[in-house]
Amino acid sequence: MCRCRISAWVRGSELPQGGSYRLLTPAEVAEWLQVSELTIKNKYRAWGLKPQKVGRLLRFRERDVVAYLNSNYG
């Protein structure tokens, strides 16, 4: 995913009001934040990202990731 699209998401120009409820895998979040998937799995609690469990799988709401980015880097 290109950085220009990511920065547009962070600014909220492509998201509906309040963001999207789309669920992202740890790999997708890792690509978005440009860190490893293992870092996401180890640090999401410390960063305050709220996980959604789908069975035993870990998922993150897109709007929660956007809110985290806006509050910490926005």
PyMOL Python script that loads the backbone (N, CA, C, O; Angstrom):
from pymol import cmd

cmd.read_pdbstr("""\
ATOM      1  N   MET A   1       0.855  -1.170   0.000  1.00  0.00           N
ATOM      2  CA  MET A   1       0.000   0.000   0.000  1.00  0.00           C
ATOM      3  C   MET A   1       0.899   1.231   0.000  1.00  0.00           C
ATOM      4  O   MET A   1       1.863   1.297   0.763  1.00  0.00           O
ATOM      5  N   CYS A   2       0.595   2.185  -0.834  1.00  0.00           N
ATOM      6  CA  CYS A   2       1.469   3.354  -0.929  1.00  0.00           C
ATOM      7  C   CYS A   2       1.240   4.313   0.230  1.00  0.00           C
ATOM      8  O   CYS A   2       0.154   4.370   0.806  1.00  0.00           O
ATOM      9  N   ARG A   3       2.276   5.060   0.558  1.00  0.00           N
ATOM     10  CA  ARG A   3       2.208   5.988   1.685  1.00  0.00           C
ATOM     11  C   ARG A   3       1.178   7.089   1.464  1.00  0.00           C
ATOM     12  O   ARG A   3       0.556   7.556   2.418  1.00  0.00           O
ATOM     13  N   CYS A   4       0.989   7.515   0.194  1.00  0.00           N
ATOM     14  CA  CYS A   4       0.037   8.598  -0.056  1.00  0.00           C
ATOM     15  C   CYS A   4      -1.375   8.172   0.340  1.00  0.00           C
ATOM     16  O   CYS A   4      -2.137   8.980   0.870  1.00  0.00           O
ATOM     17  N   ARG A   5      -1.724   6.941   0.094  1.00  0.00           N
ATOM     18  CA  ARG A   5      -3.059   6.454   0.467  1.00  0.00           C
ATOM     19  C   ARG A   5      -3.185   6.339   1.984  1.00  0.00           C
ATOM     20  O   ARG A   5      -4.233   6.647   2.553  1.00  0.00           O
ATOM     21  N   ILE A   6      -2.104   5.891   2.638  1.00  0.00           N
ATOM     22  CA  ILE A   6      -2.124   5.767   4.086  1.00  0.00           C
ATOM     23  C   ILE A   6      -2.290   7.131   4.728  1.00  0.00           C
ATOM     24  O   ILE A   6      -3.098   7.292   5.643  1.00  0.00           O
ATOM     25  N   SER A   7      -1.536   8.116   4.261  1.00  0.00           N
ATOM     26  CA  SER A   7      -1.639   9.445   4.861  1.00  0.00           C
ATOM     27  C   SER A   7      -3.030  10.040   4.634  1.00  0.00           C
ATOM     28  O   SER A   7      -3.531  10.782   5.478  1.00  0.00           O
ATOM     29  N   ALA A   8      -3.650   9.719   3.507  1.00  0.00           N
ATOM     30  CA  ALA A   8      -5.018  10.191   3.273  1.00  0.00           C
ATOM     31  C   ALA A   8      -5.981   9.540   4.258  1.00  0.00           C
ATOM     32  O   ALA A   8      -6.908  10.190   4.740  1.00  0.00           O
ATOM     33  N   TRP A   9      -5.767   8.251   4.561  1.00  0.00           N
ATOM     34  CA  TRP A   9      -6.611   7.582   5.542  1.00  0.00           C
ATOM     35  C   TRP A   9      -6.442   8.211   6.906  1.00  0.00           C
ATOM     36  O   TRP A   9      -7.424   8.428   7.616  1.00  0.00           O
ATOM     37  N   VAL A  10      -5.212   8.506   7.280  1.00  0.00           N
ATOM     38  CA  VAL A  10      -4.953   9.076   8.595  1.00  0.00           C
ATOM     39  C   VAL A  10      -5.638  10.429   8.714  1.00  0.00           C
ATOM     40  O   VAL A  10      -6.202  10.750   9.761  1.00  0.00           O
ATOM     41  N   ARG A  11      -5.595  11.223   7.654  1.00  0.00           N
ATOM     42  CA  ARG A  11      -6.265  12.522   7.682  1.00  0.00           C
ATOM     43  C   ARG A  11      -7.785  12.359   7.700  1.00  0.00           C
ATOM     44  O   ARG A  11      -8.503  13.299   8.041  1.00  0.00           O
ATOM     45  N   GLY A  12      -8.270  11.192   7.342  1.00  0.00           N
ATOM     46  CA  GLY A  12      -9.708  10.929   7.387  1.00  0.00           C
ATOM     47  C   GLY A  12     -10.450  11.341   6.142  1.00  0.00           C
ATOM     48  O   GLY A  12     -11.681  11.330   6.141  1.00  0.00           O
ATOM     49  N   SER A  13      -9.752  11.707   5.075  1.00  0.00           N
ATOM     50  CA  SER A  13     -10.435  12.184   3.885  1.00  0.00           C
ATOM     51  C   SER A  13     -11.177  11.067   3.156  1.00  0.00           C
ATOM     52  O   SER A  13     -12.147  11.343   2.451  1.00  0.00           O
ATOM     53  N   GLU A  14     -10.748   9.815   3.306  1.00  0.00           N
ATOM     54  CA  GLU A  14     -11.394   8.712   2.609  1.00  0.00           C
ATOM     55  C   GLU A  14     -12.295   7.895   3.519  1.00  0.00           C
ATOM     56  O   GLU A  14     -13.007   7.011   3.042  1.00  0.00           O
ATOM     57  N   LEU A  15     -12.283   8.167   4.807  1.00  0.00           N
ATOM     58  CA  LEU A  15     -13.092   7.395   5.734  1.00  0.00           C
ATOM     59  C   LEU A  15     -14.410   8.096   5.999  1.00  0.00           C
ATOM     60  O   LEU A  15     -14.462   9.325   6.013  1.00  0.00           O
ATOM     61  N   PRO A  16     -15.472   7.339   6.210  1.00  0.00           N
ATOM     62  CA  PRO A  16     -16.719   7.971   6.636  1.00  0.00           C
ATOM     63  C   PRO A  16     -16.524   8.594   8.016  1.00  0.00           C
ATOM     64  O   PRO A  16     -15.546   8.298   8.703  1.00  0.00           O
ATOM     65  N   GLN A  17     -17.441   9.443   8.414  1.00  0.00           N
ATOM     66  CA  GLN A  17     -17.339  10.097   9.722  1.00  0.00           C
ATOM     67  C   GLN A  17     -17.100   9.068  10.811  1.00  0.00           C
ATOM     68  O   GLN A  17     -17.896   8.143  10.973  1.00  0.00           O
ATOM     69  N   GLY A  18     -16.021   9.215  11.558  1.00  0.00           N
ATOM     70  CA  GLY A  18     -15.706   8.290  12.638  1.00  0.00           C
ATOM     71  C   GLY A  18     -14.888   7.093  12.203  1.00  0.00           C
ATOM     72  O   GLY A  18     -14.436   6.328  13.055  1.00  0.00           O
ATOM     73  N   GLY A  19     -14.679   6.900  10.905  1.00  0.00           N
ATOM     74  CA  GLY A  19     -13.841   5.810  10.439  1.00  0.00           C
ATOM     75  C   GLY A  19     -14.629   4.594  10.012  1.00  0.00           C
ATOM     76  O   GLY A  19     -15.858   4.611   9.950  1.00  0.00           O
ATOM     77  N   SER A  20     -13.894   3.540   9.720  1.00  0.00           N
ATOM     78  CA  SER A  20     -14.463   2.311   9.188  1.00  0.00           C
ATOM     79  C   SER A  20     -14.430   1.209  10.244  1.00  0.00           C
ATOM     80  O   SER A  20     -13.525   1.161  11.077  1.00  0.00           O
ATOM     81  N   TYR A  21     -15.410   0.340  10.199  1.00  0.00           N
ATOM     82  CA  TYR A  21     -15.434  -0.812  11.102  1.00  0.00           C
ATOM     83  C   TYR A  21     -14.742  -2.026  10.485  1.00  0.00           C
ATOM     84  O   TYR A  21     -14.802  -3.118  11.049  1.00  0.00           O
ATOM     85  N   ARG A  22     -14.087  -1.851   9.339  1.00  0.00           N
ATOM     86  CA  ARG A  22     -13.395  -2.948   8.678  1.00  0.00           C
ATOM     87  C   ARG A  22     -12.358  -3.540   9.625  1.00  0.00           C
ATOM     88  O   ARG A  22     -11.648  -2.805  10.312  1.00  0.00           O
ATOM     89  N   LEU A  23     -12.273  -4.860   9.661  1.00  0.00           N
ATOM     90  CA  LEU A  23     -11.315  -5.531  10.523  1.00  0.00           C
ATOM     91  C   LEU A  23     -10.026  -5.800   9.758  1.00  0.00           C
ATOM     92  O   LEU A  23     -10.048  -6.304   8.636  1.00  0.00           O
ATOM     93  N   LEU A  24      -8.899  -5.455  10.385  1.00  0.00           N
ATOM     94  CA  LEU A  24      -7.583  -5.640   9.787  1.00  0.00           C
ATOM     95  C   LEU A  24      -6.837  -6.748  10.515  1.00  0.00           C
ATOM     96  O   LEU A  24      -6.966  -6.892  11.731  1.00  0.00           O
ATOM     97  N   THR A  25      -6.070  -7.519   9.786  1.00  0.00           N
ATOM     98  CA  THR A  25      -5.218  -8.543  10.397  1.00  0.00           C
ATOM     99  C   THR A  25      -3.990  -7.859  10.997  1.00  0.00           C
ATOM    100  O   THR A  25      -3.672  -6.728  10.630  1.00  0.00           O
ATOM    101  N   PRO A  26      -3.305  -8.531  11.911  1.00  0.00           N
ATOM    102  CA  PRO A  26      -2.053  -7.961  12.424  1.00  0.00           C
ATOM    103  C   PRO A  26      -1.046  -7.672  11.305  1.00  0.00           C
ATOM    104  O   PRO A  26      -0.284  -6.709  11.397  1.00  0.00           O
ATOM    105  N   ALA A  27      -1.035  -8.487  10.259  1.00  0.00           N
ATOM    106  CA  ALA A  27      -0.119  -8.254   9.129  1.00  0.00           C
ATOM    107  C   ALA A  27      -0.471  -6.960   8.399  1.00  0.00           C
ATOM    108  O   ALA A  27       0.423  -6.211   8.006  1.00  0.00           O
ATOM    109  N   GLU A  28      -1.767  -6.689   8.213  1.00  0.00           N
ATOM    110  CA  GLU A  28      -2.183  -5.454   7.547  1.00  0.00           C
ATOM    111  C   GLU A  28      -1.842  -4.230   8.395  1.00  0.00           C
ATOM    112  O   GLU A  28      -1.395  -3.212   7.867  1.00  0.00           O
ATOM    113  N   VAL A  29      -2.052  -4.329   9.708  1.00  0.00           N
ATOM    114  CA  VAL A  29      -1.708  -3.226  10.605  1.00  0.00           C
ATOM    115  C   VAL A  29      -0.197  -3.009  10.599  1.00  0.00           C
ATOM    116  O   VAL A  29       0.267  -1.869  10.598  1.00  0.00           O
ATOM    117  N   ALA A  30       0.568  -4.095  10.596  1.00  0.00           N
ATOM    118  CA  ALA A  30       2.025  -3.997  10.576  1.00  0.00           C
ATOM    119  C   ALA A  30       2.508  -3.305   9.304  1.00  0.00           C
ATOM    120  O   ALA A  30       3.409  -2.468   9.354  1.00  0.00           O
ATOM    121  N   GLU A  31       1.910  -3.652   8.166  1.00  0.00           N
ATOM    122  CA  GLU A  31       2.280  -2.999   6.908  1.00  0.00           C
ATOM    123  C   GLU A  31       1.938  -1.517   6.962  1.00  0.00           C
ATOM    124  O   GLU A  31       2.719  -0.675   6.517  1.00  0.00           O
ATOM    125  N   TRP A  32       0.778  -1.206   7.506  1.00  0.00           N
ATOM    126  CA  TRP A  32       0.315   0.174   7.598  1.00  0.00           C
ATOM    127  C   TRP A  32       1.239   1.005   8.491  1.00  0.00           C
ATOM    128  O   TRP A  32       1.582   2.137   8.147  1.00  0.00           O
ATOM    129  N   LEU A  33       1.642   0.447   9.634  1.00  0.00           N
ATOM    130  CA  LEU A  33       2.483   1.173  10.586  1.00  0.00           C
ATOM    131  C   LEU A  33       3.977   1.005  10.296  1.00  0.00           C
ATOM    132  O   LEU A  33       4.817   1.604  10.969  1.00  0.00           O
ATOM    133  N   GLN A  34       4.296   0.199   9.304  1.00  0.00           N
ATOM    134  CA  GLN A  34       5.671  -0.060   8.882  1.00  0.00           C
ATOM    135  C   GLN A  34       6.524  -0.635  10.014  1.00  0.00           C
ATOM    136  O   GLN A  34       7.646  -0.196  10.265  1.00  0.00           O
ATOM    137  N   VAL A  35       5.953  -1.625  10.679  1.00  0.00           N
ATOM    138  CA  VAL A  35       6.659  -2.400  11.703  1.00  0.00           C
ATOM    139  C   VAL A  35       6.406  -3.875  11.398  1.00  0.00           C
ATOM    140  O   VAL A  35       5.638  -4.194  10.490  1.00  0.00           O
ATOM    141  N   SER A  36       7.039  -4.770  12.142  1.00  0.00           N
ATOM    142  CA  SER A  36       6.820  -6.191  11.896  1.00  0.00           C
ATOM    143  C   SER A  36       5.504  -6.652  12.531  1.00  0.00           C
ATOM    144  O   SER A  36       4.969  -6.011  13.436  1.00  0.00           O
ATOM    145  N   GLU A  37       5.012  -7.761  12.035  1.00  0.00           N
ATOM    146  CA  GLU A  37       3.785  -8.345  12.586  1.00  0.00           C
ATOM    147  C   GLU A  37       3.999  -8.747  14.050  1.00  0.00           C
ATOM    148  O   GLU A  37       3.096  -8.608  14.874  1.00  0.00           O
ATOM    149  N   LEU A  38       5.177  -9.238  14.359  1.00  0.00           N
ATOM    150  CA  LEU A  38       5.499  -9.610  15.734  1.00  0.00           C
ATOM    151  C   LEU A  38       5.447  -8.395  16.669  1.00  0.00           C
ATOM    152  O   LEU A  38       5.002  -8.510  17.811  1.00  0.00           O
ATOM    153  N   THR A  39       5.896  -7.246  16.191  1.00  0.00           N
ATOM    154  CA  THR A  39       5.820  -6.017  16.987  1.00  0.00           C
ATOM    155  C   THR A  39       4.370  -5.674  17.296  1.00  0.00           C
ATOM    156  O   THR A  39       4.053  -5.286  18.420  1.00  0.00           O
ATOM    157  N   ILE A  40       3.497  -5.811  16.324  1.00  0.00           N
ATOM    158  CA  ILE A  40       2.064  -5.539  16.554  1.00  0.00           C
ATOM    159  C   ILE A  40       1.524  -6.470  17.623  1.00  0.00           C
ATOM    160  O   ILE A  40       0.847  -6.031  18.553  1.00  0.00           O
ATOM    161  N   LYS A  41       1.821  -7.749  17.495  1.00  0.00           N
ATOM    162  CA  LYS A  41       1.298  -8.733  18.452  1.00  0.00           C
ATOM    163  C   LYS A  41       1.844  -8.513  19.860  1.00  0.00           C
ATOM    164  O   LYS A  41       1.162  -8.810  20.841  1.00  0.00           O
ATOM    165  N   ASN A  42       3.068  -7.994  19.968  1.00  0.00           N
ATOM    166  CA  ASN A  42       3.673  -7.780  21.281  1.00  0.00           C
ATOM    167  C   ASN A  42       3.334  -6.431  21.898  1.00  0.00           C
ATOM    168  O   ASN A  42       3.322  -6.308  23.123  1.00  0.00           O
ATOM    169  N   LYS A  43       3.058  -5.420  21.087  1.00  0.00           N
ATOM    170  CA  LYS A  43       2.938  -4.057  21.592  1.00  0.00           C
ATOM    171  C   LYS A  43       1.532  -3.462  21.546  1.00  0.00           C
ATOM    172  O   LYS A  43       1.334  -2.361  22.060  1.00  0.00           O
ATOM    173  N   TYR A  44       0.544  -4.142  20.950  1.00  0.00           N
ATOM    174  CA  TYR A  44      -0.761  -3.506  20.778  1.00  0.00           C
ATOM    175  C   TYR A  44      -1.379  -3.089  22.103  1.00  0.00           C
ATOM    176  O   TYR A  44      -2.069  -2.070  22.152  1.00  0.00           O
ATOM    177  N   ARG A  45      -1.161  -3.827  23.164  1.00  0.00           N
ATOM    178  CA  ARG A  45      -1.719  -3.449  24.472  1.00  0.00           C
ATOM    179  C   ARG A  45      -1.061  -2.174  24.995  1.00  0.00           C
ATOM    180  O   ARG A  45      -1.743  -1.265  25.470  1.00  0.00           O
ATOM    181  N   ALA A  46       0.261  -2.114  24.905  1.00  0.00           N
ATOM    182  CA  ALA A  46       0.994  -0.935  25.378  1.00  0.00           C
ATOM    183  C   ALA A  46       0.621   0.302  24.570  1.00  0.00           C
ATOM    184  O   ALA A  46       0.608   1.409  25.108  1.00  0.00           O
ATOM    185  N   TRP A  47       0.318   0.130  23.289  1.00  0.00           N
ATOM    186  CA  TRP A  47      -0.052   1.248  22.435  1.00  0.00           C
ATOM    187  C   TRP A  47      -1.516   1.642  22.608  1.00  0.00           C
ATOM    188  O   TRP A  47      -1.926   2.702  22.134  1.00  0.00           O
ATOM    189  N   GLY A  48      -2.300   0.818  23.270  1.00  0.00           N
ATOM    190  CA  GLY A  48      -3.705   1.132  23.477  1.00  0.00           C
ATOM    191  C   GLY A  48      -4.618   0.767  22.318  1.00  0.00           C
ATOM    192  O   GLY A  48      -5.740   1.265  22.237  1.00  0.00           O
ATOM    193  N   LEU A  49      -4.152  -0.097  21.418  1.00  0.00           N
ATOM    194  CA  LEU A  49      -5.006  -0.562  20.325  1.00  0.00           C
ATOM    195  C   LEU A  49      -5.954  -1.630  20.860  1.00  0.00           C
ATOM    196  O   LEU A  49      -5.530  -2.572  21.530  1.00  0.00           O
ATOM    197  N   LYS A  50      -7.225  -1.476  20.562  1.00  0.00           N
ATOM    198  CA  LYS A  50      -8.226  -2.419  21.051  1.00  0.00           C
ATOM    199  C   LYS A  50      -8.371  -3.571  20.056  1.00  0.00           C
ATOM    200  O   LYS A  50      -8.764  -3.349  18.911  1.00  0.00           O
ATOM    201  N   PRO A  51      -8.062  -4.791  20.478  1.00  0.00           N
ATOM    202  CA  PRO A  51      -8.206  -5.923  19.550  1.00  0.00           C
ATOM    203  C   PRO A  51      -9.641  -6.448  19.523  1.00  0.00           C
ATOM    204  O   PRO A  51     -10.402  -6.272  20.474  1.00  0.00           O
ATOM    205  N   GLN A  52      -9.982  -7.081  18.437  1.00  0.00           N
ATOM    206  CA  GLN A  52     -11.242  -7.800  18.304  1.00  0.00           C
ATOM    207  C   GLN A  52     -10.872  -9.248  18.060  1.00  0.00           C
ATOM    208  O   GLN A  52     -10.117  -9.548  17.136  1.00  0.00           O
ATOM    209  N   LYS A  53     -11.391 -10.144  18.870  1.00  0.00           N
ATOM    210  CA  LYS A  53     -11.117 -11.562  18.674  1.00  0.00           C
ATOM    211  C   LYS A  53     -12.187 -12.140  17.743  1.00  0.00           C
ATOM    212  O   LYS A  53     -13.385 -11.965  17.965  1.00  0.00           O
ATOM    213  N   VAL A  54     -11.732 -12.823  16.710  1.00  0.00           N
ATOM    214  CA  VAL A  54     -12.618 -13.541  15.807  1.00  0.00           C
ATOM    215  C   VAL A  54     -12.224 -15.005  15.960  1.00  0.00           C
ATOM    216  O   VAL A  54     -11.282 -15.485  15.331  1.00  0.00           O
ATOM    217  N   GLY A  55     -12.972 -15.699  16.814  1.00  0.00           N
ATOM    218  CA  GLY A  55     -12.537 -17.035  17.206  1.00  0.00           C
ATOM    219  C   GLY A  55     -11.264 -16.876  18.014  1.00  0.00           C
ATOM    220  O   GLY A  55     -11.257 -16.197  19.041  1.00  0.00           O
ATOM    221  N   ARG A  56     -10.200 -17.492  17.562  1.00  0.00           N
ATOM    222  CA  ARG A  56      -8.926 -17.319  18.252  1.00  0.00           C
ATOM    223  C   ARG A  56      -7.997 -16.355  17.516  1.00  0.00           C
ATOM    224  O   ARG A  56      -6.846 -16.165  17.908  1.00  0.00           O
ATOM    225  N   LEU A  57      -8.511 -15.751  16.447  1.00  0.00           N
ATOM    226  CA  LEU A  57      -7.708 -14.837  15.636  1.00  0.00           C
ATOM    227  C   LEU A  57      -7.801 -13.412  16.171  1.00  0.00           C
ATOM    228  O   LEU A  57      -8.835 -13.004  16.701  1.00  0.00           O
ATOM    229  N   LEU A  58      -6.733 -12.674  16.030  1.00  0.00           N
ATOM    230  CA  LEU A  58      -6.655 -11.294  16.488  1.00  0.00           C
ATOM    231  C   LEU A  58      -6.904 -10.366  15.301  1.00  0.00           C
ATOM    232  O   LEU A  58      -6.285 -10.510  14.247  1.00  0.00           O
ATOM    233  N   ARG A  59      -7.811  -9.419  15.482  1.00  0.00           N
ATOM    234  CA  ARG A  59      -8.121  -8.434  14.444  1.00  0.00           C
ATOM    235  C   ARG A  59      -8.219  -7.059  15.099  1.00  0.00           C
ATOM    236  O   ARG A  59      -8.448  -6.943  16.303  1.00  0.00           O
ATOM    237  N   PHE A  60      -8.041  -6.019  14.281  1.00  0.00           N
ATOM    238  CA  PHE A  60      -8.130  -4.646  14.765  1.00  0.00           C
ATOM    239  C   PHE A  60      -9.074  -3.870  13.872  1.00  0.00           C
ATOM    240  O   PHE A  60      -9.042  -4.028  12.651  1.00  0.00           O
ATOM    241  N   ARG A  61      -9.922  -3.027  14.464  1.00  0.00           N
ATOM    242  CA  ARG A  61     -10.800  -2.174  13.669  1.00  0.00           C
ATOM    243  C   ARG A  61      -9.962  -1.079  13.032  1.00  0.00           C
ATOM    244  O   ARG A  61      -9.084  -0.495  13.665  1.00  0.00           O
ATOM    245  N   GLU A  62     -10.251  -0.817  11.771  1.00  0.00           N
ATOM    246  CA  GLU A  62      -9.539   0.229  11.046  1.00  0.00           C
ATOM    247  C   GLU A  62      -9.696   1.574  11.753  1.00  0.00           C
ATOM    248  O   GLU A  62      -8.742   2.347  11.834  1.00  0.00           O
ATOM    249  N   ARG A  63     -10.886   1.852  12.259  1.00  0.00           N
ATOM    250  CA  ARG A  63     -11.120   3.133  12.930  1.00  0.00           C
ATOM    251  C   ARG A  63     -10.293   3.260  14.202  1.00  0.00           C
ATOM    252  O   ARG A  63      -9.897   4.370  14.556  1.00  0.00           O
ATOM    253  N   ASP A  64     -10.018   2.159  14.904  1.00  0.00           N
ATOM    254  CA  ASP A  64      -9.182   2.216  16.105  1.00  0.00           C
ATOM    255  C   ASP A  64      -7.730   2.517  15.758  1.00  0.00           C
ATOM    256  O   ASP A  64      -7.048   3.245  16.480  1.00  0.00           O
ATOM    257  N   VAL A  65      -7.263   1.950  14.646  1.00  0.00           N
ATOM    258  CA  VAL A  65      -5.893   2.216  14.204  1.00  0.00           C
ATOM    259  C   VAL A  65      -5.764   3.682  13.784  1.00  0.00           C
ATOM    260  O   VAL A  65      -4.779   4.340  14.120  1.00  0.00           O
ATOM    261  N   VAL A  66      -6.749   4.190  13.054  1.00  0.00           N
ATOM    262  CA  VAL A  66      -6.745   5.592  12.635  1.00  0.00           C
ATOM    263  C   VAL A  66      -6.786   6.511  13.855  1.00  0.00           C
ATOM    264  O   VAL A  66      -6.067   7.509  13.902  1.00  0.00           O
ATOM    265  N   ALA A  67      -7.619   6.182  14.837  1.00  0.00           N
ATOM    266  CA  ALA A  67      -7.701   6.991  16.053  1.00  0.00           C
ATOM    267  C   ALA A  67      -6.370   6.993  16.797  1.00  0.00           C
ATOM    268  O   ALA A  67      -5.947   8.029  17.308  1.00  0.00           O
ATOM    269  N   TYR A  68      -5.706   5.833  16.861  1.00  0.00           N
ATOM    270  CA  TYR A  68      -4.389   5.742  17.504  1.00  0.00           C
ATOM    271  C   TYR A  68      -3.387   6.633  16.776  1.00  0.00           C
ATOM    272  O   TYR A  68      -2.647   7.380  17.417  1.00  0.00           O
ATOM    273  N   LEU A  69      -3.355   6.565  15.447  1.00  0.00           N
ATOM    274  CA  LEU A  69      -2.423   7.377  14.677  1.00  0.00           C
ATOM    275  C   LEU A  69      -2.702   8.863  14.837  1.00  0.00           C
ATOM    276  O   LEU A  69      -1.773   9.658  14.978  1.00  0.00           O
ATOM    277  N   ASN A  70      -3.970   9.243  14.816  1.00  0.00           N
ATOM    278  CA  ASN A  70      -4.323  10.656  14.969  1.00  0.00           C
ATOM    279  C   ASN A  70      -3.976  11.183  16.348  1.00  0.00           C
ATOM    280  O   ASN A  70      -3.514  12.317  16.482  1.00  0.00           O
ATOM    281  N   SER A  71      -4.192  10.377  17.370  1.00  0.00           N
ATOM    282  CA  SER A  71      -3.929  10.850  18.742  1.00  0.00           C
ATOM    283  C   SER A  71      -2.445  10.891  19.054  1.00  0.00           C
ATOM    284  O   SER A  71      -2.015  11.715  19.862  1.00  0.00           O
ATOM    285  N   ASN A  72      -1.654  10.031  18.442  1.00  0.00           N
ATOM    286  CA  ASN A  72      -0.231   9.983  18.759  1.00  0.00           C
ATOM    287  C   ASN A  72       0.670  10.666  17.744  1.00  0.00           C
ATOM    288  O   ASN A  72       1.766  11.107  18.089  1.00  0.00           O
ATOM    289  N   TYR A  73       0.228  10.761  16.508  1.00  0.00           N
ATOM    290  CA  TYR A  73       1.094  11.299  15.462  1.00  0.00           C
ATOM    291  C   TYR A  73       0.413  12.344  14.604  1.00  0.00           C
ATOM    292  O   TYR A  73       1.021  12.881  13.678  1.00  0.00           O
ATOM    293  N   GLY A  74      -0.843  12.638  14.901  1.00  0.00           N
ATOM    294  CA  GLY A  74      -1.634  13.452  14.025  1.00  0.00           C
ATOM    295  C   GLY A  74      -1.519  14.881  14.112  1.00  0.00           C
ATOM    296  O   GLY A  74      -2.188  15.600  13.370  1.00  0.00           O
TER     297      GLY A  74
END
""", "prot")
cmd.dss("prot")
cmd.show_as("cartoon", "prot")
cmd.util.cbc("prot")
cmd.orient("prot")
